[in-house]
């Protein structure tokens, strides 16, 4: 049976520091027998409220940039799949995509998902810094399961998962935004926004048996419990 490692990592504002911690956890996951490791949203760097859209855009990279390349090399070396998140460059000025990249155990890019539902509610406005994606990602086969991607606020829009299932695509992961006709977009039906804290949380790793299809993995930002 395949095993999936769920990494809990509270990213700092330093991209290089976060990458180093994530690569260490990748090695630890493989040593514990995992065939896949999934990281939370905002892995690349914590974006504080005081950070401008211009500053965040300066941190962003393309999918073939050095951040993802480091994960591809690690995946190939350890023979492990990796689901990592990045701030991805886009064509709009001072905006980035909130992107999840699925890397297979040979270092290839199996899927790219750009968050569809941006959290603009309760005084929090992700669209000030982010650009929404325009489609769900293809499901990725992992062992006997087919797994999809959704990100954070996407979970409030069940039509995303329903659409995947209707197409015979069993899976879930918090990296998908939906533009489907019946999607509910009422922010009053979601919980109040909580800005993820940065630093102060030790990196932890949980390895579990693979979820049975249809199944989902949710990538959520870690938050300091104080």
N, C-alpha and C positions, 0 to 999 in steps of 0.2 A: 504493500500500500504506500502511495506517495505521502510525504509529509510536507506541510506548509509552515514556514516560520513567519510569525507576525512580529515585526520590530516596533518597539515603542521608543521613539527617539524625539526629544524636545530640541528642535533646531535652534541654534544661535543665529546671530546676524552674519556670521563668518562662513562663507560658502566652503572654503577649504577645510575648515574644522568639521563641518557637517559631513562632507564627503569622506573624510578620514574615519569618522565614527561609523558611517554606514558600511564602508568597506570592511571594517573590523567585524561588524555584526554579520556581514555576508559570510565571512570565513567561519565564524562561530556557528552559524546556521548549518553550513555544509558539514562541519565536524559533528554536529548533532543529528545528522542524517536527513536533513531537509532537502527537498528537491526544488523548492521555491521559497523565496523570501519576499514579503510585501512590506513596503515602507509607507509611512503616513504622508498626508498632504503637507506641503510647504517644507519638504525635506531639504531642498536646496538652501533655503535661508528663511529665518523668521522675518516677517515684514511688519515692523511696529507702525502704529497709527501715525507717528510723526514722520515716517518715511514718505517721500513724495513719489508720485507716479514715475517721474523722470529717474529717480534714484533706483527704483525697483527695475525699471526697464534696462538700466545699465548693468544689472546683475544677470539678466536673462541670457540664455544661450539657445542655439538651434539644437535640434535633436541629434545632429551629428557633431555637436560641440564637445569640449573636453570633459564636461561633467558626465554626460551619458557614455562617452567613450571609455571612461574609467570603469564604469559599471559593466560595459560590454566585455572589457578585458578581464574583469573579475569573474564574470559569469562563465566565460570560456575557460579560464584557468581552474575554477572550482567545479565546473560542470553543474551549475545551479541556475535556475531561472530567477530573474529579479524583476520586481515591479517597483519602479522608482518614480518620483515626481519631480518636476522641474518648473521653473518659470521659463516659458518658451517665447522667443522673439516672434513678433507678428508684424504685419505690414502697417498697422495703425500706430500713429505716433504716441509714445508714452503709454503704451498698453502692452500687456503680456498675456499669453495663454497660461492657464493653470492646467498643466499637462501631466498625464501619467504615461510612462513608457514601459511596455512589457518587453523584457529581454529574455530570449530563450537560453537554454544551457549551452548553446554553441556560440553565444555572443551576438546572435542576430536579433533584429528588432521585429518582434512578432505582432505588436499592436501599439498604436499611439492614440490616446484619448484626450481630448481637450474639453475641460469641464463645460457643460452646457448651461447649467443653472447657476447664475451668479447671485450671491446673497445680498440683495438690496432690501433690507428690512430692519425695523427697530433701530434706526439711526446708523446702521452699518451699511456701507455701499461698496461692494466689491467692484462694481463697474467703474469706479473712479480709477482703478489701477489695472483691471483685467478686461480682456475681450472674451466673450463667450465663444465656444466652439460651435460647430454646425451639424454634428451627427454623432451617433454612438459609434463605438469601436467594434470591430469584429471580435467574436468570441475566440478565446485562445484555449487550445487543448492542453490539459495538464493531467497526465495519467489517464484515468477513465472519465475525468470531468471536463466539461467545457465551461470556461469561466469568462465572465464579462467584467466591465469596469464602470464604476460610478464614483463620483467624488462628493463627499459631504452633503451639501444642500440638495444634491440630486436625489437623495433618499426620500425627500418629500414629494417626489413625482413618480408614483408607482407605474405610470404608463411606460416609463422607460424599460423597466424590468419586464412588464407585460408584453411589450413589443418584441423584446428579445425572445421571450418564451414562445410567442406566437410564430416566430420564424424558426422554431426548433433550436433556439440558442439558449441553453441553460447556463446562467452564470450571473454573478453580480459583483461589482466593484465600484467604489464611489467616484469614479471618474467619468461620468457621462451627463451631458445636459440634454434635455429633450425639447424638440420643437414640434411635437406631435399634436394633432388637433384637440384631443381630449385632455391634455395635460393640465392639471390644476396649478395655478400660479399665485395663489392667495397667500401672501406673507403672514397674514394673521393666523394661519394654521400651522405655523412653525414656531419652534422655541426661540426665545430671545437670543440674540447673537452673543457669543462669548469669544473674545479675542484670545487666541492661543498664547500662552505664556512662553517665554523663551528662557533657556538655560535652567539650571537647578534640578533637572530631572535626570537620573542616571539612565543610560541606555539599557533597555531590557529586551529579552527575546523569549518568545513562547513558541514552541514547536508543537504542532497538533497534527492529528491524522487528517488526511485530505477530506474536504467536504464532499458529500455525495451530490451528484447533479440532480436537479438544478441547484446551483449554489452561487454564493456571492462573497466577495471579499470587499470590505469597506475600508478605505484609507481616510482616517480622521486625524486632524492635527492633535498633538499631545498638549496638555495644559498643566501648568504647575498647580498642585492641589492646595497650596496655601491660600 
